[in-house]
């Protein structure tokens, strides 16, 4: 017959053996004395031998009880240590995770993300890779990054995509540019883009897709004079007066504040760029990926609502769910 001993019974037995009294043990354990006595009676029945000799108001161990006490203390200590280790491992992540960032976002959020992640999960090694959204998409598929912040990510079956914030794009021009200054701050319309020599990224860059879609929808023929994928290089060329660029204001915010570039909004309608968090659908169960996703969303939320982006960016994360394409 199989013997079943509950850890609760062993704990009660050890406590009684230490204090030498069932009534005192019951008071210290906040258990009714009859209930405690039933536990010991059940334990003795399971083992088939008395564990205590009762005398007066106290008890003392039998030889069988003395043998059980030694083993019971070892078992209880082992169970306690095991519970502590399991709880600790649940609170302490370890491993390696790679995060992909586009240049315009990485400048603002990379340091806060690293600081938060190191503080909370110091045992996790972190790799950050910078690239265009099209490159980040490839890196996700190749497992070179585990998650990525992307611009205008199209829905793909392999990805879970969580939109976090959106921003109206602006036309960037060189300092002192007469075309922008003569408008006196009046926004451009989409049809006005046909008159400007544009520096745009090549396909499949996310900004190029958004710009071309807007142009087609409104029957505008774009005057593209140069294709440049790098945001940094684009800003340098615009600053030299070699063309205009359609960018998010956050991408040129520092240059505008320094007077290196000018910006003019586009309205009727605006052209919006969406920042999202993309992960491989098959990795959604990974605790590391979910944890990093929470940190990224938290830091982008801070930036968009109370930080440097708050006057230019609309936060979407509280009202969106992961996009799942059938």
C-alpha positions in Angstrom: 0.0 0.0 0.0 1.4 3.4 -1.0 2.2 5.7 1.9 1.1 9.4 1.3 2.7 11.9 3.6 1.7 15.5 3.3 4.3 18.3 3.9 1.8 20.0 6.2 1.7 16.9 8.5 5.5 16.8 8.6 5.7 20.5 9.5 3.2 19.9 12.3 5.1 16.9 13.6 8.4 18.8 13.7 6.8 21.7 15.6 5.3 19.4 18.2 8.6 17.5 18.6 10.4 20.8 19.1 8.1 22.2 21.8 7.1 18.9 23.4 3.4 19.7 23.6 0.5 19.4 21.3 -1.5 22.2 22.9 1.5 24.6 22.8 2.2 23.7 19.1 -1.5 24.2 18.3 -1.4 27.7 19.8 1.8 28.7 18.0 0.6 27.3 14.7 -2.8 28.9 15.1 -4.5 25.5 14.6 -7.2 24.0 16.8 -5.7 21.3 19.0 -8.2 18.5 17.8 -7.2 19.3 14.2 -3.5 19.1 15.0 -4.0 15.8 16.8 -5.8 14.4 13.8 -2.9 15.3 11.6 -0.5 13.4 13.8 -2.9 10.5 14.1 -3.1 10.3 10.3 0.7 10.5 10.0 1.1 7.7 12.5 -1.5 5.6 10.6 0.3 6.2 7.3 3.6 5.1 8.9 2.1 2.3 10.9 3.9 3.2 14.1 3.5 5.6 17.1 5.6 8.8 16.9 5.0 10.2 20.3 4.6 8.9 23.8 1.9 11.0 25.7 2.5 11.8 29.3 0.7 14.4 31.4 0.5 17.6 29.3 3.4 16.8 27.1 4.8 14.3 24.6 8.2 12.8 23.8 9.4 11.1 20.7 9.5 7.3 20.2 12.5 5.8 18.5 10.5 5.8 15.3 9.6 9.5 15.9 13.2 10.4 16.4 14.2 8.8 13.1 11.3 10.6 11.3 12.3 14.0 12.9 15.8 13.9 11.4 14.4 13.1 7.9 11.4 15.4 8.2 13.7 18.4 8.9 15.8 17.5 5.9 12.7 17.2 3.7 11.2 20.5 5.0 14.5 22.4 4.4 14.8 20.9 0.9 11.2 22.0 0.0 11.8 25.5 1.4 15.0 25.9 -0.6 13.4 24.6 -3.7 10.5 27.0 -3.4 12.9 29.9 -2.8 15.0 29.0 -5.8 12.0 28.6 -8.1 10.6 32.0 -7.0 14.0 33.6 -7.5 14.4 32.2 -10.9 11.0 33.5 -11.8 12.1 37.0 -10.8 15.6 36.8 -12.3 15.8 36.6 -16.1 18.9 35.4 -17.8 19.9 34.9 -21.4 20.5 37.0 -24.4 18.2 39.3 -26.4 18.7 41.5 -29.5 16.7 44.6 -30.2 16.6 46.3 -33.6 16.2 50.1 -33.8 15.9 52.6 -36.7 18.3 55.5 -36.4 15.8 58.2 -35.8 14.2 56.3 -32.8 17.4 54.8 -31.5 19.0 58.2 -30.8 16.2 59.0 -28.4 15.3 55.7 -26.7 18.4 53.4 -26.8 19.9 54.8 -23.5 16.7 54.7 -21.5 16.0 51.1 -22.6 19.5 49.9 -21.7 19.4 51.6 -18.3 15.9 50.2 -17.5 16.8 46.7 -18.7 20.1 46.6 -16.8 18.6 47.8 -13.6 15.8 45.2 -13.7 17.5 42.2 -15.3 21.3 42.5 -14.9 21.8 38.8 -15.9 20.5 39.3 -19.4 23.0 40.3 -22.1 21.6 42.8 -24.5 22.5 43.4 -28.2 21.2 46.5 -30.0 21.3 46.7 -33.8 20.6 49.8 -35.8 19.1 49.6 -39.3 16.3 50.7 -41.7 12.9 49.2 -41.1 13.3 47.0 -44.2 16.6 45.6 -42.8 15.0 45.2 -39.3 12.2 43.1 -40.9 14.8 40.8 -42.5 16.8 40.5 -39.3 13.6 39.5 -37.4 13.0 36.7 -39.9 16.6 35.6 -39.8 16.5 35.7 -35.9 19.3 38.2 -35.9 17.1 40.4 -33.7 14.3 39.2 -31.4 12.2 42.3 -31.7 12.4 45.6 -33.5 11.0 49.1 -33.4 9.9 49.8 -37.0 8.3 52.5 -39.1 5.1 51.8 -41.1 5.4 48.0 -40.9 3.1 46.3 -43.4 1.1 43.4 -42.0 2.9 40.1 -42.5 1.7 36.7 -41.4 5.0 35.9 -39.6 4.9 39.0 -37.4 3.0 40.4 -34.5 2.9 44.1 -34.9 1.9 46.5 -32.1 1.5 50.2 -33.2 2.8 52.5 -30.5 2.7 56.1 -31.8 2.2 58.1 -34.9 3.4 61.4 -36.2 2.6 63.8 -39.0 5.6 64.1 -41.4 7.0 67.4 -42.4 9.0 68.9 -45.3 12.6 69.6 -44.2 14.5 72.4 -46.0 17.9 74.2 -45.6 18.3 77.1 -43.3 17.3 80.4 -44.8 15.3 78.6 -47.6 13.0 81.1 -49.3 10.4 78.6 -50.4 9.7 77.8 -46.7 10.1 81.3 -45.4 7.8 82.8 -47.9 5.0 80.6 -46.7 5.2 82.2 -43.3 4.5 79.0 -41.5 1.5 78.1 -43.7 1.4 74.3 -44.1 2.1 72.7 -47.5 -0.6 70.7 -49.3 0.2 67.4 -50.8 0.0 68.8 -54.3 2.7 71.3 -53.4 5.2 68.5 -53.2 5.1 68.2 -57.0 7.0 71.6 -57.1 9.8 70.6 -54.8 13.0 68.7 -55.7 12.8 65.8 -53.3 15.5 63.6 -51.7 13.7 60.3 -50.8 14.8 56.9 -49.8 14.6 54.0 -52.3 12.2 51.1 -52.1 11.4 49.2 -50.0 12.1 51.9 -47.3 9.1 52.6 -45.1 9.0 56.4 -45.7 9.2 55.9 -49.5 6.2 53.6 -49.4 4.1 56.0 -47.3 5.1 59.0 -49.6 4.3 57.1 -52.8 0.9 55.9 -51.5 -0.1 59.4 -50.6 1.1 60.7 -54.0 -0.9 58.1 -55.9 -4.1 58.6 -53.8 -4.0 62.4 -54.5 -2.8 62.3 -58.1 0.5 64.0 -57.4 3.6 63.3 -59.5 6.7 63.6 -57.3 9.8 65.3 -58.5 12.5 63.0 -57.1 16.1 64.3 -57.7 18.0 61.9 -55.4 17.4 58.6 -53.6 19.2 58.3 -50.2 18.4 55.7 -47.6 20.3 57.2 -44.7 18.5 59.7 -42.6 21.8 61.2 -41.4 23.0 61.7 -45.0 19.6 63.0 -46.2 19.7 65.7 -43.5 23.3 66.7 -44.5 22.3 67.0 -48.2 19.1 69.0 -47.3 21.2 71.3 -45.2 23.5 72.0 -48.2 20.4 73.0 -50.3 20.5 70.0 -52.6 16.8 69.2 -52.1 13.9 68.8 -49.7 13.0 65.7 -47.6 9.9 64.3 -46.2 10.7 63.3 -42.6 9.2 63.1 -39.2 9.8 66.2 -37.1 11.3 64.0 -34.3 14.0 63.0 -36.8 15.1 66.6 -37.4 14.1 68.1 -34.1 17.6 68.8 -32.9 18.7 70.3 -36.3 15.6 72.6 -36.4 16.4 73.8 -32.8 20.0 74.5 -33.8 18.9 76.3 -37.0 20.6 73.8 -39.3 17.2 72.9 -41.0 13.8 74.3 -41.4 10.5 72.4 -41.2 7.1 73.0 -42.6 4.0 70.8 -41.9 2.0 69.1 -44.6 -1.8 69.3 -44.3 -5.0 68.6 -46.2 -4.3 65.8 -45.6 -1.3 65.1 -43.4 1.0 62.2 -44.1 1.5 60.2 -41.0 4.3 57.8 -40.0 3.6 55.0 -37.4 6.1 53.6 -35.0 5.4 50.0 -34.1 7.0 47.1 -32.2 7.4 44.0 -34.3 8.1 40.4 -33.1 8.1 37.0 -34.7 4.7 35.4 -34.0 6.3 32.2 -33.0 8.3 33.9 -30.3 5.3 35.5 -28.6 5.6 32.9 -25.7 9.3 34.0 -24.9 9.4 35.7 -21.5 12.5 37.6 -22.6 10.8 39.0 -25.7 7.6 39.9 -23.7 9.7 41.6 -21.0 11.8 43.6 -23.5 8.6 44.6 -25.3 7.2 46.0 -22.1 10.3 48.1 -21.5 10.4 49.4 -25.1 6.7 50.4 -24.9 7.2 52.0 -21.5 10.2 54.2 -22.7 8.5 55.2 -26.0 5.4 56.1 -24.0 7.5 58.3 -21.7 9.1 60.0 -24.8 5.7 60.5 -26.5 3.7 61.7 -23.6 6.0 63.6 -21.3 9.4 63.7 -23.1 10.9 65.4 -26.1 8.2 64.0 -28.5 5.1 65.0 -26.6 4.2 68.0 -28.8 4.6 66.1 -32.1 3.6 62.5 -31.5 0.2 60.8 -30.9 0.4 57.8 -28.5 -1.4 54.8 -29.7 -0.2 52.0 -27.4 -3.0 52.2 -24.9 -5.7 51.7 -27.5 -4.2 49.1 -29.8 -3.8 45.4 -29.8 -1.3 43.2 -31.5 -2.2 42.9 -35.2 -2.7 39.3 -36.2 -3.3 38.7 -39.9 -5.0 35.4 -40.7 
